[in-house]
Amino acid sequence: MKRTLTSALLLAVLAACSGGDVTLEIDVLSFLNDAGAGPDPNATYAYPVPPTGIVIQGIDLIDDREFQLLDSIDDVTVVDEGELTYRVEAVNREGAGRATLKIRLAATREGLDDGASILPDIDLPLLPDSTTTAAGTVDLGSLVEIFANDSAWVRIETDLRVDPGDVVGDSLAGTLWLRRLDVRVVADEDFF
Amino acid sequence: MNGLHLLGRCFAIGVAWFVVGVPVAAAQDIDARTLGTAGSPLGRPTGDLRRVNPALYAAPTFEPPGEASIPLPIGLLNADFPTLESSDDDFDLIAIADFLWNIPWNLQFGAPEEPSGDVTIRIALDELVIDLRDAKTLVPTEGFAAGGRHSLMTVGNTFDLGARYGTFRLDLFELFVIDDLSLEIDDALQRVLRDAEPVVGGRTYGLDARGVLQTGFTMGLAYAREIPLGRSSARATGDDWLDRYWETERDRPRLWVGAGLRRYFGVSAVDLRTRVDMKGQDPLFGNDGSFTTGLSADLLQGALDGIEGWGRAWGIDLGTLLRWRAWEVGAGVADLGAEMTWDRGRIQRYDFDSERDAFANEVVAEDVRIETPIPTTWRIDVTHRTGATRTVTASIDNGAGDTAYRLAAEEWIRPWFAVRGGVVRDPRGLFQIGTGIGLRKGPVGFDLGIRTHARNVRGNRVGELGLSLVLNPIPRGGP
């Protein structure tokens, strides 16, 4: 709460200078390593070695974490639209398969358990001794409303699966890296 | 609306006020003749000029007596008035500021650019980037000062007692408003706002702002007279002695001086001095973020308490005018050394407590003496006249926080028809030009003026056209 004045003054200046849109770009990834609570912010998961054909679901890449928005922004803006830009990288050493990432965003921690908090799945192929990347931008849709708050919560899970048809006993080994996670929200000034 | 929202609104309006200001030297011209000379009065002794240079009370004017000019509000007929309804999609603070700065009395053309208005803020754990895009041009690079002394109504008279006793000007009552605004932004904060440089930990970003608004009335007495500079050397010999006398007399330099003393009676004054500091260590944001904003403001108030508590000040006006052959040089200063003193002032201090997320305020002093400034203004001008038909003048006007440089000329190419033009370097440093014509034929005359200006928040150069009706028109320089 101690930063509320900053937001009030900052947004007041913006409102005075601008009759247009205020675009907030939030580097979510930077907040996930807050106070040393997480691992290297980019190295998110060194995945295990699942037996062939078995799907491992719901591995927490990022467990429930809160990240900062501008305090009191809801006082001065109406959030119109938003999108999330991501880049995920897999450095796969053994086996072939697929990682499916699910990003959840919510205004509260409890909200992360709501099915409506999930953004569209991100598929990432895993190839032997290869680095593969998945990057893109997804529309936040109705989830954009959570950014009219002082902070938001994020959870990122992944499913890992070894491709069918691989030799029995084959396995997967490697590391998943979350390289970029930016939220871009366009807010209409609602100051006056 | 919570307290911080209210504070934010006040701050935003303050920002707009600072951005707009009311620069004296850039004041709007509604008279078409002045419009045509880009704001130069061409040596005509208007009321404001006489206050800055009281010697003009005694010096004879070159303007024919009896002409009356009535500016016509041709711009108001098709003006677009900005909406004041905040819920309206068209509500735009910049448009309102533009309107207040440039009331469309004259016909406007070439509207200023529509502000894009879009800005971007990037937030990371240890970084804050503010990209104002087009709006960054609104951030002043060398501080900002604006305001002035505005005379709303004057009741007084001028008594010309001839060359021997001079001329007196008695102002019985003059209602005034003074606004004086200044803003200083630290270099670091300027780079953040103008260059979108990231805010980083370990550095302080700050600004100082001051706004003074005071009202009241004055009483004043000015005296001006000619100082004899030699006498005609023509002697009463020969048949043409009278012609030689007037010829010598015409070449004799003439000097006028004037001085005025003005007593200020202040009715109310508000002087708000604010310091804002933003600083923090990495991480700036997040749960352990340390980025905080400190705001400290002293509010000085002077006001009447019954019949006591008047603000009071003495202001001195001094001026001189030298005419020699076709040349005229004038210089004057108004409100020299004036500072309003209030004996029953009140000082209140506001400090933002970042831990409690609230303002603390306390009355620091009550019934104490406080002082508020009255801006000194000065003017220097040089004029060259060729008979009654051509006038060329250059001037420097310094007001509260800004200076305007002007060059203008008027030529009566027929006794009933004049062309005129001028150029001014406005307080923004932009050159603006004006041109126009004057007609003095028949029962009524006209002045038409067109000029460029940048009285808008963006500082875009646009144009305006004005028309004045002239009653009792008098041709110049001949029948």
Interface residues (C-beta under 8 A of the other chain):
Chain A: M1 K2 R3 T4 L5 T6 A8 L9 L10 L11 A12 V13 L14 A15 A16 C17 S18 G19 G20 D21 V22 T23 L24 E25 I26 D27 S30 F31 N33 D34 A35 E66 F67 Q68 L69 L70 S72 D75 V76 F191 F192
Chain B: N2 L4 H5 L7 G8 R9 F11 A12 I13 V15 A16 V19 S86 F91 D92 L93 I94 A95 P115 S116 G117 D118 V119 T120 I121 R122 I123 A124 L125 D126 E127 I130 L132 A135 L138 V276 M278 P283 F285 G286 N287 D288 G289 F291 T292 T293 L295 F352 S354 E355 D357
